[in-house]
């Protein structure tokens, strides 16, 4: 069962307060330790009651992104999602209820973006280990050795080597293409979230009937985007496993 207080206790800012309290108490004044622990406890208690923290604690944990390429883009998506969330909260009663579904879908999209970013950084890390120029040189060397050899067995082994090298080269090219596709998919998510933000601002002034119709349209667009993303994730998983990316 998700525990929002445990989630709040593990947030970076709370952990910083805890570490500072321990270090200050052990190295400066002992009385700072209980004061710091009290501050940490109050922070955990208050954050654990925050609706955003409660919602976040109930969702699957997001992967840690170390790639600057993907982390920066997804942080931008998160900011837009938080603006959508704030916009929904500022809506009136009935419209707020209708927009709640759109807000949940926006959260789902950010979760999907994290999964895409995690796969993208795996590919990015793998591609950094491959020296394409050196790989091409090895293929060229194999071609020259095949042309210069008269021994059938030697030629067979060299051809096997060349095929393996060429396959690795094709895999690298395919994975490079997929990194570009991930970037394009993340840009698509950003564009859609920007539109959703604008729609939520507009719908806050609409009557309930109009808001219901328009909200359904926005929700359907997001549903279609999520379906496209799931299909893309399946294709991406196949490309990663087929290329033997660790």
C-alpha positions in Angstrom: 0.0 0.0 0.0 1.5 3.4 -1.0 2.6 5.5 2.0 2.7 9.2 1.3 4.7 9.9 4.5 7.4 7.3 3.5 7.5 9.0 0.0 7.8 12.4 1.6 10.6 11.1 3.9 12.6 10.1 0.9 12.3 13.3 -1.1 15.7 15.0 -1.7 15.0 18.2 0.3 13.8 16.2 3.3 16.9 14.0 3.1 19.1 17.1 3.0 17.4 18.4 6.2 18.0 15.0 7.9 21.7 14.8 6.9 22.3 18.4 8.0 20.6 17.7 11.4 22.8 14.6 12.0 26.0 16.4 11.0 25.2 19.5 13.0 24.3 17.5 16.0 27.4 15.3 16.0 29.9 17.9 15.0 28.7 21.3 16.3 26.1 21.1 19.2 24.4 18.0 20.3 21.1 19.9 20.9 21.0 20.6 17.2 20.3 16.9 16.5 16.8 16.7 18.2 15.9 20.2 16.8 16.9 19.1 13.3 15.1 15.7 13.6 12.0 17.6 14.7 12.3 19.9 11.7 12.7 16.8 9.5 9.6 15.1 11.1 7.5 18.2 10.6 8.5 18.4 7.0 7.6 14.8 6.4 4.3 15.2 8.2 3.3 18.3 6.3 4.5 17.1 2.9 2.8 13.7 3.5 -0.6 15.5 3.6 0.1 17.4 0.5 -2.3 16.3 -2.4 0.6 16.3 -4.9 2.7 14.1 -2.7 -0.2 11.7 -2.0 -0.8 11.4 -5.8 2.9 10.9 -6.5 3.2 8.2 -3.9 0.4 6.2 -5.5 2.1 6.2 -8.9 4.8 3.8 -10.0 8.3 5.1 -9.3 9.9 6.9 -12.2 13.3 5.8 -13.5 16.3 7.9 -12.7 17.5 9.9 -15.7 21.3 10.6 -16.0 21.3 11.7 -19.6 21.4 15.4 -19.9 19.7 15.1 -23.3 16.6 13.5 -22.0 16.5 14.8 -18.4 16.3 18.5 -19.5 13.5 17.8 -22.0 11.4 15.7 -19.5 11.9 18.3 -16.7 10.2 20.7 -19.1 7.4 18.3 -19.6 7.0 18.0 -15.8 6.8 21.8 -15.4 4.0 21.9 -18.0 2.2 19.1 -16.3 2.4 21.0 -12.9 1.0 24.1 -14.6 -1.9 22.0 -15.9 -2.5 20.6 -12.4 -2.5 24.1 -11.0 -4.9 25.3 -13.7 -7.3 22.4 -12.9 -7.2 23.2 -9.2 -8.2 26.8 -9.9 -11.3 25.7 -11.8 -14.8 25.8 -10.3 -16.5 22.8 -8.8 -18.2 21.0 -11.8 -15.6 22.0 -14.4 -12.8 21.0 -11.9 -14.3 17.5 -11.7 -14.4 17.2 -15.5 -10.8 18.4 -15.9 -9.5 15.9 -13.3 -9.5 13.2 -15.9 -7.3 15.3 -18.2 -4.9 16.1 -15.4 -4.6 12.3 -14.7 -3.8 11.7 -18.4 -1.2 14.4 -18.3 0.5 12.7 -15.4 0.3 9.4 -17.3 2.0 11.0 -20.3 4.9 12.3 -18.1 5.3 8.8 -16.7 5.5 7.4 -20.2 8.0 10.1 -21.1 10.2 9.0 -18.3 10.1 5.4 -19.6 11.0 6.6 -23.1 13.8 8.7 -21.6 15.1 5.7 -19.7 15.2 3.6 -22.9 16.8 6.5 -24.8 19.6 6.9 -22.3 20.3 3.1 -22.4 20.7 3.4 -26.2 22.7 6.6 -25.9 25.1 4.9 -23.5 25.5 1.9 -25.8 26.2 4.0 -28.8 28.9 5.9 -27.0 30.8 2.6 -26.6 30.8 2.0 -30.3 33.5 3.6 -32.4 31.8 3.7 -35.8 34.9 4.8 -37.7 36.9 1.9 -36.2 34.0 -0.5 -37.0 34.1 0.6 -40.6 37.9 0.2 -40.7 37.5 -3.4 -39.4 35.0 -4.1 -42.2 37.3 -2.6 -44.8 40.2 -4.7 -43.4 38.1 -7.9 -43.6 37.2 -7.0 -47.3 40.9 -6.6 -48.1 41.8 -9.9 -46.4 39.1 -11.8 -48.2 40.2 -10.4 -51.6 43.9 -11.3 -50.8 43.2 -14.8 -49.5 43.2 -18.0 -51.5 42.3 -20.4 -48.7 38.6 -21.4 -48.6 38.5 -21.9 -44.8 40.2 -18.5 -44.2 37.8 -16.8 -46.5 34.8 -18.4 -44.8 35.9 -17.2 -41.4 36.6 -13.7 -42.6 33.2 -13.6 -44.2 31.6 -14.6 -40.9 33.5 -11.9 -39.2 32.5 -9.3 -41.8 28.8 -10.3 -41.5 29.0 -9.9 -37.7 30.6 -6.5 -38.0 28.2 -5.3 -40.7 25.3 -6.4 -38.5 26.7 -4.4 -35.6 27.0 -1.4 -37.9 23.4 -1.7 -39.0 22.2 -2.1 -35.5 24.0 1.1 -34.5 22.4 2.9 -37.4 19.0 1.7 -36.4 19.5 2.6 -32.8 20.6 6.1 -33.8 17.4 6.5 -35.7 15.4 5.4 -32.6 17.1 8.0 -30.5 15.9 10.6 -32.9 12.4 9.1 -32.8 12.3 9.2 -29.0 13.3 12.9 -29.2 10.5 13.5 -31.7 8.0 11.6 -29.5 9.0 13.7 -26.5 8.5 16.8 -28.6 5.0 15.6 -29.5 4.2 15.1 -25.9 5.3 18.6 -25.1 3.2 20.1 -27.9 0.2 18.2 -26.7 0.7 19.2 -23.0 1.1 22.8 -24.1 -2.3 22.5 -25.9 -3.9 20.9 -22.9 -2.7 23.7 -20.7 -4.2 26.3 -23.0 -7.5 24.2 -23.1 -7.7 24.0 -19.3 -7.3 27.8 -19.0 -10.1 28.2 -21.6 -12.4 25.6 -20.1 -12.3 27.3 -16.7 -14.6 30.0 -18.1 -16.9 27.6 -20.0 -20.3 26.4 -18.9 -20.6 22.8 -17.7 -22.1 21.4 -20.9 -19.5 23.0 -23.2 -16.8 22.0 -20.8 -18.0 18.4 -20.8 -17.9 18.2 -24.6 -14.5 19.9 -25.0 -13.0 17.9 -22.1 -14.0 14.7 -23.8 -12.3 15.9 -27.0 -9.1 16.7 -25.2 -9.2 13.4 -23.3 -9.7 11.5 -26.5 -6.6 13.2 -28.1 -4.5 12.3 -25.1 -5.8 8.7 -25.2 -4.8 8.4 -28.9 -1.4 9.8 -28.1 -1.0 7.3 -25.3 -1.9 4.5 -27.6 0.7 5.7 -30.1 3.3 5.8 -27.4 2.6 2.3 -26.2 2.9 1.0 -29.8 6.2 2.9 -30.1 7.5 1.5 -26.8 6.8 -2.0 -28.1 8.7 -1.3 -31.3 11.5 0.3 -29.3 11.8 -2.7 -26.9 12.1 -5.0 -29.9 14.8 -2.8 -31.5 16.8 -2.8 -28.2 16.6 -6.5 -27.6 17.3 -7.3 -31.3 20.4 -5.2 -31.1 21.6 -6.9 -27.9 21.7 -3.6 -26.0 22.6 -4.4 -22.4 
